[in-house]
Amino acid sequence: FKGCEEFWALYTNNSGMLILKSQVGTGNGANVMVDFRKLTSQAIGCNATRVILCHNHPGGSRMPSQEDIILTQNIKNMMGFINVSVVEHIIIAGDSYFSFVENHIL
């Protein structure tokens, strides 16, 4: 990840094999704008059944903001309509990370 905030989607099949990785959002460090249309259309286009979300916090804090938590829940709900499971959301900050699954948020 570079100096700006980036939001990526890793699309997989049921076996967890990576089908496609794609940047689906960018931000200025204060917030990130995710292209929901791109996120869903790519999932449908590559026949993904699962997606892993990943974004960075250039400021260095690995902890999710309330907006990160709400965004994750909204994406999970939206992807459910097309039968794609959100199986993880990872925030990378410097040499550390935060896993929504490990911290029982997802």
SVG drawing of the C-alpha trace seen along z (x, -y; Angstrom):
<svg xmlns="http://www.w3.org/2000/svg" viewBox="-30 -13 36 39">
<polyline fill="none" stroke="black" stroke-width="0.4" points="0.0,0.0 1.1,-3.5 0.7,-6.8 -3.0,-7.1 -5.7,-4.8 -6.6,-1.9 -9.4,0.6 -9.0,4.0 -11.2,7.0 -9.8,10.6 -12.4,12.8 -12.2,16.5 -14.1,19.7 -15.5,22.1 -12.1,23.7 -10.5,20.4 -8.5,20.2 -7.9,16.6 -9.8,15.8 -9.3,12.0 -7.8,9.2 -8.9,5.7 -8.7,2.2 -12.2,1.1 -11.7,-2.1 -9.4,-4.9 -9.2,-7.5 -7.3,-10.5 -6.4,-8.9 -9.5,-10.3 -12.0,-8.1 -12.2,-5.7 -14.7,-5.7 -15.6,-2.1 -17.1,-1.5 -19.9,0.8 -20.9,1.3 -17.4,2.5 -17.2,4.7 -20.4,6.5 -20.1,6.7 -16.6,8.2 -17.8,10.8 -20.5,11.8 -18.2,11.6 -15.6,13.9 -18.2,16.3 -16.7,15.7 -18.4,17.2 -16.3,15.4 -14.5,12.1 -11.8,10.9 -11.7,7.2 -8.4,5.4 -7.5,1.8 -4.7,-0.2 -4.5,-3.0 -1.7,-5.3 -1.9,-7.1 -0.5,-4.1 -3.4,-3.0 -4.5,0.6 -7.8,0.2 -11.0,-0.1 -13.0,-3.2 -16.7,-3.1 -17.0,-3.9 -14.9,-0.9 -17.2,1.4 -20.3,-0.1 -18.8,0.2 -17.9,3.8 -21.4,4.6 -23.0,2.8 -20.7,4.7 -21.5,8.0 -25.3,7.3 -25.0,6.2 -22.9,9.2 -25.4,11.5 -27.9,10.4 -25.6,12.0 -24.7,15.0 -21.1,14.0 -19.8,14.3 -17.5,11.7 -15.1,14.0 -12.6,11.4 -11.7,7.8 -8.1,6.9 -6.7,3.4 -3.0,3.0 -1.1,0.3 2.7,0.2 4.0,3.6 0.8,4.6 -2.7,5.6 -6.2,5.9 -8.4,8.9 -12.2,8.5 -12.5,12.3 -9.8,12.7 -11.5,9.9 -15.0,11.4 -16.4,8.4 -17.2,10.4"/>
</svg>
